């Protein structure tokens, strides 16, 4: 998203495949996706995972005769949950070399280095809580076993014994969950990420240089500039990983823009660094990688009610807000209008990035949209659960409402957690289903822009012209999504979870996508003029658009969630 | 020189707001303090924007899958009936 985004009206040529940025985003994204796919699907760990899944499924099948989930059923489910391809040597290699600066409280150096003594002190501090939680979990397990044995002895024919066993098992699950969380805190290990950060920085510079070279740009100039962008990105990660900064949703992406803009608008971005600020190149590559995380099988996670809340309300709000912005507010820039509408109605930053790239919005428009989203997300994350509690909205309904309305997924999980575990699960799952919508949104916006918005009055455009104008990286984004979704579905839900979700995605593409987006935000900041940004905010129309759109979203989501979870499908709500 | 001073001054202000003011209100307002404790315990990062960055989405997905499809659920009971 350079300063002067214009519609590319040149004819498509074969050479575009190796000279255009859109294609390079696809090639680079698919190289990473292909390496992850080939390695995880063919690794030796696969046979081991398959055998363990078969054994666990056998146990679950045997236990299916019971009228409730037995201890053995849950243990088998836990065993399947622990089967992650990211635990393979390749997964560990990727995780080691793509590590970002970590969490810290008072000393920023803690983001890079944890000494042996610090790790030991953390473990020692966490141990008493873990021991306590472990003892409680063991006691709860003993009680659950006794209750289950009693129900089993009655051949599961005594409803009172069944209910008692179910309650005791639920208590054990809660205690076991607390023990698992406490245990995770006892696993602190020493680290020093300086060497890997330097190595990864060099790798990324060379990786993106390949495309830069074929696009006919100066590789040395790109690499020089890239290192400043990388440095700002690393600093942004450090600042964004401070525990209080994170709590209010101010993460690495926001810090990247702030730090970059600070440099650009005070000392000025050095001339030699400007060729490294390849915002569009980084964003498009990140989006192709994000396509691998858009798994369509996720949309059935909470059944039809979830689909209605996430996939019916969202497009209605998106389109209504866009029309409201065009016809009522008369926002001068349609690209700013659609980016804010998508950001607010779909899923915040990720939707804003995808939509902005699909309609070729200016980088200031993306920055403004994300800034608005950040402020409102921080407010809604605190206010919405407090309101839900105050008026006594049930947990499931509250969770669905939060999931459908708060922009960023992390903030949704946080707001849900304030209400309770079930609200958190429902909220996070609804948001996840909504996240999947960004593929459709980006494609729809790209088609609408090339066929309607970029067409002069009375002009008719044929297929050739549409193809010439269409942002090709969107096809890479969709292809990645369809490919990974199909492979995941063909593997079945358990193997798909272990190899795709917990391998290719969480153990591969996610890390590179995270870096690509973080780099793009630092580059946006470094090339943004504050005055230009202020110009887009003139008259406060973007703010009015966001507030009106979000108000409509809040009303419609609550209504739909109530109808779906309490009137049409109350049996699903009862099961949750 | 003036620009460098300007840069550090602005950076200082931003850092004071984020690392001074925000922690201060978090500690002094009970609701925000509670929020901080909940987030720390669940290890939730509200700044993450996509589902794959947020472990709670996975927990939710697995929980709901178990609740809606395992034994005891309407789907599980139907399956058992069919098997019989």
Interface residues (C-beta under 8 A of the other chain):
Chain A: X60 X63 X64 X65 X66 X67 X68 X69 X70 X73 X74 X77 X81 X166 X181 X184 X239 X240 X242 X243 X244 X245 X246 X247 X248 X249 X250 X251 X252 X253 X254 X258 X259 X262 X263 X266 X267 X268 X290 X293 X298 X301 X302 X303 X347 X348 X349 X350 X377 X378 X381 X382 X386 X407 X408 X409 X410 X411 X412 X413 X414 X416 X417 X418 X424 X425 X426 X427 X428 X429 X431 X432 X435 X493 X501 X505 X506 X510 X514 X571 X572 X575 X576
Chain B: X3 X4 X6 X7 X10 X11 X14 X18 X19 X22 X23 X26 X31 X32 X34 X35 X36 X38 X39 X40 X41 X42 X43 X44 X45 X46 X47 X48 X49 X50 X51 X52 X53 X54 X56 X57 X58 X59 X60 X61 X62 X63 X64 X65 X66 X67 X68 X70 X71 X72 X73 X74 X76 X77 X79 X80
